[in-house]
């Protein structure tokens, strides 16, 4: 039967469509519902199946089913309401049936207690989603969300469809998978009028549903507010009282139940105050607090007479209510809500940060140090490639080669170097009774020299060298055997790019050998206070987070370029002074534009970058600078595939995608890349200095390794599938299938976690746009771990037994399924299984590297970890 759309589409009612007639122009909702259901039922009787009906209505079968469910539910709600009204007027069930055109048993069903309840679930779920979208803007409603909410997927889809009838929008966008190069698809419900572009350009604003039901969708409850502390229990120690010396630290009275740090001696926390504000910073115990005071908050602000002015207001929704999803603008760690304390990080959380040296720091050191650490980085990757090439399973070898190539490409752009011996990240805390040339650092030897490096990093004049004093009584009492904290005088923090004590971290590097170069503070910075030098004025437009990110990146690049090009100290002091103003401009409302004029930033940019409006001018600063290229995709298999088989280079083809801008001009779509990623030769970005030559060589070597790995990967033939092996290893194949199914069930929860983690990372990048790449990677990892804990996402890895490995080796598993297994397996274990048993435990190159690292001062544990061997094996070489 052929449907003539013109004869039917003007007067039926559920699914919302654009055009002259939104579907349904009947007199009331009940009539439209009835007409729609009759219309669809008529088509079914005429012999059309569901797919054909949906196609005729220009919709999907999923949307059609949801529309039918909505219509039936709404019609039933109307019938229940009518039957109840008539019953309340005293009509009998028989009379009600005659009035409504149904039999008496149907009336009884409508009046049964459960009927109204069941019909109300859809409306309650729809109302909940509407409230979430109206308050948050963009809400994730994709697969897996129903488990968090507590209803079936069908109920969720029906509620979403009902909102779409009211004009709400549903779009699917791509979100970066943290830790990989892949994307996660996220289904987003948004307010009426929202376009795909609106969401795609603000993916950090996608939020999770914070309401859940415990009764199948009848009622919903949101998150509870954080527990508040009465401001009467808090004393603020202002700048004029010495608060600057411990800016950002909260001293807690020991033994107070709702302020208990548990087994930790220190933690980065948020504390809600009076239900309107919150404290942000590092918490630690102190014995001598004034009577009646449980918290002493230290701040560099001056007193206004109202202690709440020293605190931050709790975050609110656009309706002005406290945003219980994110009241502090930071993600609280799983299990971190303890009484009035909301823990972001605590003792032992900082120790695993930053295990490499950034080019921002190392390029300002002696070229010989940069070369040695970069050579060490290259040799490790070279050896990794050799080990992969020796693996005996082609599919595994190809998988690891592809992964290695992507990692090497990334490393060739970010230019990180191997860490120095015993280098580690530590959070800083104030011990102002210490000398300014000492540090309490229980993870280091008493009496040894260490240097501290903080990012953003201006130069060697911002690197203090201190002597470890682990016998200092005040420090021992406060920090004990701290796992990842150091105690320093507040004057040392001032030298560290103006650090404070609200959770700022430093790299602590042993330096008794003097490898890391330092210098005295610049004369032009000794008495400089950006807050006093450049206060804002009434009516001044305050710097926003986006402007801060741009300006900080710009001045950081300028300082790097000036240092590499041997600027004098007076010039460097001007640029660093301006950077200090920019760092605090958003937070304290500083007049950063006047700072740029007074410090002659335009003149410095002209001298060291080419012109006043120029940007990065050296390889180090240009490497990760943004470069937009026309939208592209990997070259199709029909045209030769995504990799050039001769060179190993990636090959792309343009998508041709474009859009019409606000001026009516057709614009080719672009994708964001970096300057160093888009050149085959790093020397094209170099200005010719010695340190740039060292880094250019390193980048080119890594690019060459990546191409070598890809070339080997495309030439690797997979093990052919063998049906006879599948039969022979049927038990092992079935076991692998079962393990894979369990692993794949995690996908929706993992997608949820990716969205949550991306949102947190976005918040932290806004708060600190100049974050060091190593710290950014760390924060991504931490955010993902927290989000997985919150959503229950847990990657159940496929553990492969020896018998199952034999099945794989003989071709009992298809290549496609093997790739799925590898994507969900511990690749280190797979690598061990695929390593020839006769292979040497340590190659000659590894033995030489072990001896070299030992001579450079690395511990045996650090060498074994770097080389991927056991301590026992290492000892036989050393």
N, C-alpha and C positions, 0 to 999 in steps of 0.2 A: 504494500500500500504506500502511495506517495503522499506525504504531508505537505500541504500548501501553508507555509508559515503565515502568510498574510491573512488566512482565514481564521487563525487560532490564537495568535500571540498577543492580541490587544487586550484581553480581559481575563487573564488568570493570574493567580497571586502568590507566589512565595519567593521564588528566587529573584534576587534583585539584579536587574540588568540596566545598562544605560540605554539612552534613546528616548523617543517621545513618550513611550509608556514603560515605566518601571513595571515589572511583571505584577499585574494585579491592579485593576482599577474598579473593583467592586465597591459596594456601598460601605461594607464593614469587613473587619478581619475575618470573622467567622464565615462570611459568605465567600470571601476570596479563598480561604483554606478549603472550603467544601468544593468550590469550583475547580481548584487546582487538583485535588485528589480525584475528583470525578473525571477530569480531563486525562490524567495519567492512567487511571483505570480503564478508560475508554480505549486509549491507545493500546494497552496491554491486551484487551479483549479482541482488538482488531488484528492481533498477531505479532505486534512488535515486542522485541525483548528489551530489557532494561538499557542495554548499550545503545540500541537504535533510538529509543525514546530520548536518552540523554543527548545523543548527537543531534536529534531534531530540535531539541531545546537549546542547543549550543552551550552545553555544560558538560560536566563529567558525571560519571555514575556515582562517585562519592558525594558530589554536591546534590545530585538528584535524591539519593537515599536520605541525606541530611534534611533536604527540603520536605520530603515526605514525612520524616519523623517529626519535624517541627510542626507541620500542618496537622498531623494526627494529634500531637500533644496539645497544641493550642485549641484544636477543635474539642478535644476531650476536656480541657480545662473549662471551656465555655459551656459544655454540656453539664459538667459537674456543678458549675456555678448556677446554671439555670435550674437544675434539679434541686439543689439545696435551697434556692430562693422559694421555689414552689412548695417544698417540704416545710419551710419555715412559715408559710402562709396556711399550713394545715392540710394541704392536698395529700391524698392517698397516693401510694406508689402506682396503682392502676391509672388514676387520673393523670398523674405526671407522665406516664408512658403514653397515654392517648394524646396528651398535649404535645409531647416531643416526637411522636411517631415511632416509638420503640416499645419493646415488650417490657413487662413488669420486672423480669429478672435482670434486664439491662439497667433498669432504674436502680434496683438494689445494689448492683455493681458500682454504679456511679456514686451512690451514697455511702458505700463502704468506706471505713476510715482510711484504708490503704490506697484507695483510688486517687484521692486528692493529693495525698502525700507523694505518690509516684509521679503524678503529673507536675508537681511543683518542683521536682528535682531539676528539670531542664531550665526552668525559669531562675532558680536559685543559682545554678552554675553560670547561666548567662549573665545574671546580675553581678556575680562575683568577678567574672572576666571583664565586664564593662567598668566596674569600679577600679580594677587593676590598671586597665588601659587609660582610663580617664585621669588617674593619679600619676602614672609612670610614663605614659607615652607609648613606648614600644615594649611589648611583652612576648617572650618566647612561649609558643604554644605547640612546639613540635613533638614528635614521637618521644615518649618517655616522661613528658611533663605530667601526664595523667597519674603516674605512679606517685609523684610527689603530692599532687592535689588530692588524690584519694578517690577518683571516679574512673569508670571505664573509658577507653578511648572513644567508643561510640558516643557516650554522653558528652565528652569534650568536643568532638567534631560537630555534634548537633548544636551545642551551645555556641560554638564559633560561627556556624552557619547562620544561626539566629541573629547574631550581631552583624554579620555581613548584610543581612536583610535591612538592618538599620543604617547601613552605610559604612560600617567599620571595614578597614582594609586588611587583607591578608597577603603578605609578600614573603618570598623565600630569598634569603641573602646568604652570601658566603662569609664565613668568619675564619681567620687564621687559626690553624692548629698549632698551639705553642709547642715548640721543640721539634717541629717538622716543617716541611715545605708545602704541606697539604692544606686543604680547606675543609671546613665543616659547614654543611647546609643547615640553616636555621630558619624555621617557619615563624614569622613574626606577625602578631595581631597589633594593629595600629589604629589611631583615631581616623574618622572620616576625612577624606581628602589627602591622606598621606600617600606619597609616591614611593616607588622603589628607590629612587635616588635619595629621597629624604632619609630613608633608613640606612642605605649603603654608605652614605657619607657621615653617619653618626652611629656606627655600629657599637661604639662604647656605651651608648644609651639604652641598648637592649637589656631589659631587666627580667628577672625571674618572678614568677607568681609567688607571692608571699603568703597567700591564704591556702588553707588546707581543710579538708572535711574529715570528720571522724564518724559520720553517720550516713555515708553513701551519697552525699551531695545535697542533703536537706539544709544544712547550715555550714557556714564557713567561718573560720577564725584566722586572723592575721598574726603577725609576730608581736610578741609582747615588748613593751618599752624596756630599755635598760634600767637597772636599778640606780636611782639617783642618791647622791650624798648631799646632805643639807649644807649649804654654804657656810653655816655657822661653825662647822667642824673644820673649815679650811682657812688657813692663813696664807696670804699672798706676800711673798718677800720681793719687794720691788727693787728697781735699779738703785734707788737712793739708799736702800737698806742692804745692798750687796748682792741682790738677786742675779745680777749679770754674771757673777762668778760661777753660778751653777745653772745658768739659763736652760730651762727645759726639764729640770729634775724635780720630781715630787718625792719629798721625804715622808715616809709612812711610819706611823707609830707601831712598833712591834706588838703582836698579840691581839690586834683588833680583828674580829671575825670577818667582817665584810671587806677587809683590805689585806687579806692574807696572800702572800706571794707563793705559798706552798713550799716546794723544795728549792725554789729559785732564790737567789740573793738579789736579783735585779730583773727587770722586765720593761719592755716598751708597752705602755698601756694607754687606755682612754678611760676617764671617769666622768660619768654624767653628774651634773650639779643642778639642783633645784628644778630638774625636768626641762630646763631651757638651754643650758650651756654644758660645756665639757672641758676637762683638762686633758692635755696631750703632752706626753713626754716619757722620760725614763723614771721608773719608780724604784726606790731602794729604801731600806730601813734606816731609821735614825733614832737614837735613844732619848735625846734631850729635847723633845718637842714641848712647847708651852702647854700648860694645863688647859684642858678643854679642846685642844687642837689635835686632830688625827692626821691631817695632811698639811705639809708646808710646800707650797708651789713657788718655785723660783722663776723669775722673769726679768728680762732686760727692759720691760716697759716701766714707765713712771706711773705713780699712783694718780688716779682720777677721783678717788673717794668712793668708788664703787668697784668692789673686787671682781664682779662679773665681767668688767671691761678687760680684765687680764686674761679672760678665758675666751673660748670660741663658741658661737651659738651652735646648737645641734642642727644638723642638716634637716631641711624641710621639703615637703612635696610642693608642687606648684599651687596647691590649695592652701599652703601655709601651715599644714599639720607636720608634726615631727615625722621624719621618714624613718620608720622603724626598720626598713630594709638596710639602710646605710646611715645611721644617725651620726656617725663619726667621720664619714668620708674615707674609711679604711676598713679592710676586711679583718674581722676578729678570727684568730686561729681556732680550729675545731676544739671544743672544750674550753675555750678561753674566757667564757663568761663566768666569772667566779666572784660571787657576791657583787660588790660595786666595781670590781676590776674587770676591764675588758681587754684581754691580752692580745697584742698584735705579734710581738716576738718576745721570747724569754731566754734565759740562760741556756746556752748550747745551740740556739737557732742561728747564730751568726758565724759559727766556726767554719762552715763549709763554703763560705762566699769566696769569690775571686781567687782562682788558682792560676791566673795568668797575669802578664804585664801588658797594659794597653800601650798603643803607640803614642797616645797623648802624654804619658809619663816617660816612656823609655826613649822616645826621640829627643828628649831634652837632656839625656844623660850622655856619657862618653860614647862615641860610635863603637868602640871595642866591646862595651857591655851589650849594646843592642845587637851587634853581630853574633856574639856568643849565644845569647838567648834565642835569637831567631834561628841560628844554625841548629840548636838543640830541638827546636820545634819542627824544623824541616826533617831532620833525621828520624824523629819519631814517626812522622807520617810516611816517610820513605820505607821504613821497616814494616809499618802496618800494611802498606801496599804489597810488599814482598810476601808477607804471611798470607794475605788473601789470595795471591796468585798461586800459592801452593796448595790451596784447599782442593779436595778430591771430588767434591760434588759440584757439577757445573751450575745448577740452579742457585745453590748457596753462594758459589763464587760470584755469579753474575749479580745477585742481590746485594752482596757486600761491596762489590766494585761500584755499583751505582750509588750506594749510600756514601762510600768513601769519596767519590767524585764530587758529590754535592757538598760534603763537608769541606773538602779542599778548596772548592770554589768560594765558599763562604769565608774560609780562613784567609784566602788571598785578598779579600776586600777589608776584613776587620783588622788584620795585621797584628793579632795578639801574639805575644811571645811567652816562652816557658817561664814559669815562676822561679824565683830565686830560692835557695835552700831555706826551709822552715818558714817561708812567707805565709801569712794567714790574715784574714780579716778579723777585726775586733771592734766592738762598740766602745766608745769612749765615755768615761764617767769622771766627775770632778773630785780630786783629792787636793784641796787647795793648801794643805799643810805640807805638801811635797815641794821640793825645790823645782825651779823651772827647767832644770836640765836633767830631771829624773823622771822615771816612769815605773809604776807598779805593774808588772807583767808576769804573772806566775807561770805562764807557758814558756818563758824564756829564762836563760841562765842569769843568776844574780851577778851583777857587775858587767855584763856584756853590753855592747853598743847596739842600739836598734834605731832605725829611721821610721818615720810615720809618713804615709802618703795618703792624701784625701783627694777625692774628685768632686767637682772639676778641679783640675790641677794646673796652676799657673806656671810653675817653674821650680827649679831647685831651691830657690829662696823660700819656698813654702814647705820644705822638707826639714823638720827639726830632727836632729840626732840627739838621742837621750841615752842615759845610762840606767840600766835596770836596777831598781832597788826593791827587792821583794821582802825586805825586813822592816819596811815602814809600818809602824803600829796602826795608825789610823786606816791605812789602806787595807791591811790584813783584816782589821775588824770589820770593815765595810764590805770587802769583796772576797776575802778568803782565797780559796783556790779556784778563782773564777775561770770558767771554761773558755770564755770568748770575750772577756772585757779587760780593759786596761784602765788604770787610774792615772790622770795627768793633772797638772795645774791649769787653771783656766787660761793663763797667758799662753800656754802651748796651743790650746784650741784656737785662740785668736789668730795664731800664725797659720793654722790649717784652713786657709780660705775662709776664715771667719766661722769656723764650726761652732755649734752649740751642743748641748747635752740631751737633746730630745730623741736620740736614737741614731745620731751620726756615727759613721764607721770609718775606720782607717785601715790601710794595709800596714802591718807591722813586719818589718824586714830586718833580720839580723845583719849588722854591718860592721862587725869588728875588722873585717878585711878592707873596708873602705871602698867596696865596689860601687855603691850608690853614692853619687856625688851630691853634696849639699853646699849651701852658701848661707851667709848671714842674711837676715831679713833686709829687704830693700829700704833704704833710708826714707823714701817717699811714702812708706806704708806704716811707719812706726807709730804715729799718733793719729792715723786716719780712722775716723768712725763714719761710715756712710750714712748712718741714720741722723747724725748730728750735722754732717756736712751738706746733705741734700734732702732736707725735709720737704714734704709736699706743701702746697699752698691751697688756699680755699678756691674751689672751682676748677682745680687741676684735674684733668682726666687721668684716672689711675691706670697703671699698667695691668693688662689682663694676662692670664696664663699663656695664651697663644703668643702674644707679643713677647712675653718673657722668654719663651722657648726660642723664638727666632733671634732675639737680641743676644741671649746668652750664647747661643751657638755661633753667632757672628763674632762676638768679642773673644770667645774661646779660640776660634780659628785664627783671629788676628794675633793673639798672644803666642799661639803655636808657631805661626809663620814668622813673627818677630824674633822668637827665640832661635829658630833654625837659621835665620838670616843675620844672627849676631847683633841684635839691637842692644843699645847701651842700657844701663840700669835705670836711668832717669826716664827713658822712653817706656821701658817695661812697667815701671811704677805707674805711669799715666794709664796704661791699658788695664793693669790689674785693679787700680782704684775704680775705674769705670765698671769693671766686671763685678766688683764687690757691691757697687750701687745697684747694678742690674739684678744681681742675685736676690737682694732684699727689696727691690722696688715694688713688686706685687704685694708682698706680705706687709710692708710698712708704708706703702704709698709714697715712695721717694721720687724726687724730681730727676729721673734718669736722663731726660733730654738735656737738661742744663749740665749734667755731669759730662755728657758726650762733648758739649761745646767747651767746657772748662779744661777738659783733659786732651783736647785736640785730637779726637778719635779720627775725624775725617783726614787730617794731615798724616796721621800714622798709617791709615789705610792706603793713602796715596803713595807713601814711601815704600811700604812693604807688600802691598797687594796690587798696586798699579793705578788705582784711582779711588776717589772717596766713596764711590758706590760699589766697589769691587768686593768680591768674597774671597774664599780660600785661594791661596796661591802656591801651595806646596803639595806634594803627594800626600803627606800625612793628613793635612786638613781637607784635601779634595777627595780622598779615598771614598768616604761614605756620603759625600755630598750628593744631594738629589739630582737625578737626571731622568726626565720623562721621555719615553720612547713610544712610538705608535703601537697601539694594541696588537698583540701577536699571540701565536700559539705554536707549540712544537710542530715541526714539519710532519706532515702526514706520512704514513707508511707507503702510500701510493707514489709519493714524490721522493722516496728515499729514506724516510724515517727521521726521527728527531736528533740523530747523531751522525756526523760525517764519519764514515767508516775509516777514512784515511788519516784524518787529523784528530778525531775524538772530540772535536768541538761541537757544542750544541748548535742546532740549526732551527731557525724559526721562520714562520711565514705570517704575513700580516692578516689580521681578521677582516680588515676593511670596515670595521664598526665605526659609526659616527653618530652625532646628535646635532640638533639645532639649538644654538644657544639663545639667550634672552634677546639678542639683537637680530635674530633670524638668520644667523650665519651657520652654515654646516661646518662642524668641527670634527676632525678625526679623533676618536677616543685614544687615550694614552694610558700607559701603565707606568708605575713609579719604579725606578731602578736607582743605581748609584753610578758615579762616574768611573770608579775603578772596575766595577762589574762589567761595564760596557766597553772596555778597551782590552785588546789582546796583549798590550804591552804597557806595563805600569810606567815606563819611562816617558810616555806621552803626557803624563801629569806632573812630572818632576821639574823643578826649577834648577836642578843641577847641583844641589849641595851634597856633601858627602853622606850625611845621614839619609837623605832621600835615595841615594844610590843603593845603600844597604837595604832599605825597605823595598825598593823597586826590584832588586834581584830576588828578594825573598818572595814577593808577590808573584813574579813571573815563574819562579820554581814551583810554587804551589799550583798555579794555573796549568803548568806542564804536567804535574802529577795527576791533576784532575782529568786532563785530556787523555793521558796514558791509561788511566783506569777505565774511562768510557770506551776507549778504542778496544781495550781487552774485553769489556763487557759485551759489546755488540758482536764480537767475534766468537763469543762463548756459546756453544751449542748445548741445548738442554738434553737431559736424559730422556729418550723416547718412552712414551707411556706403554706399559706392557700389561694387557688384560690377563695374561697367564700369571704374572707376578701378583696381580691383584687377587687372583683366586688363591694362589699359594700363601699369600700373606693376608687372607681375609680377616683374621682376628686382629691383626695390627692395623689394617686399614679402618676397620670398624672403630677401634679404639681412638685413632687419630681423628676420625669424623666426629666422634662424641666430644673429644676435647676441644675441637674447633667450634662446635655448636655452642659450648659453654662460653668460650672466649668471645664469640660474636654477640652474645646476649648483652654484653656490656655497652654496645654501641650507643644507644639512646642516652644512657646515663653519662657516657663520656662526652657526648655532644653538649649536654647540659653543662658539664663541668668546663668545657672549653669556653662557652659563652660567659659563665661566671668569672672564669679566670681572666679572659680578655677584658671584661669590665673593670676588674680590680687593677690590672696592669695599666689600663688607660688612666685610671684615677691617680695612680702613683707616678705615671709619666707626666701628668699635668702638674702634680705637686713638685716634681723634680725633673724638668725637661732636659737637664744637662747630665742625666744619669750616665755613668760609665757603662759601656756595652757589657762588660763582665757582670756588673751589678744588675743590669737589665735582664740578662739571661738568668741570673739567680732569682730575681723577683718573679720572672715568668714561671720558673720551676716551682717556686714556693706557692705562687697563686694557684697553679694547677693542682698541686698536692692538696691545698686547702679546699679547693672547689670539688675535687674528687671525694674528699672526706665528707663534704657537705651533701653531695648528691648520692653518695653510696657507690660512685663509679670505682670499680676496681678491676684492673686488667688481669684476667685469669689467663696466665700464659700457658701455652701448649708446651708441656714438658715431654720431650721425645726420648723414649727408651732406646736401648741398643737394638732391640728387635725391630722396633718401629723405624729406626734409622736404616736398618738393612732393607726393609720394605721400600723406603724412599730411594735408596741407592739402586734398587733393581727396577725402578720405574712403576711400582705398584700404585703410585699417586700421580694423578694428572698434574701437568705443570701449573695450571690455574689454581688448583687446590693447594699445591705445594707453596705457591706464592702467598696464599691466604694464611697457611700455617706459619710461614716465615714471618709474616707481618704480625703475628700474635705469639711469637716464640722468643725465648731469651737467645739473642743472636750470639752471645758469648758461648753459651752451651752448644749451639749449633756449630759454631766455629770449631770448638773442641772436637765434636763428633766428625767434622769434615777434615780435620787436620791429619795428614798421614802419620801413622803411629811411628814411623821410622824417622820422622822429622827431628832435627836437633831442637832441644829445648831452648837453647840460646845460640843464635847465629853468631858468626864472627863479628858482624856489625854491632849486634846487641852487646857482645862482650866488650867491645871497644868503647861503646857508649857508657856502659856501666862503670868502667874504669875512669872515663873522663868525668862523669858525674861525681864519682867518689872523690876525685882530686879537686873538684870544685866546691866540696863541702856538703854535698847532699847526704842525708842519712841513708842507711841501707833500706829502711822501710820506704823512703821516698823513691829510691832508685827502683826497688822491686815493683812499686805501684806504677811508676812511669813506664817500665818495660813490660809489665803484665806477666811477671814471673813470681814464683814463691821466694820467700826469704832463704829457704834451704838451697834452692837452685842458685840464687845469687851468690850465696856464701862460697859455693864451690868455685866460682869464678874469681871472687875477690880474695 
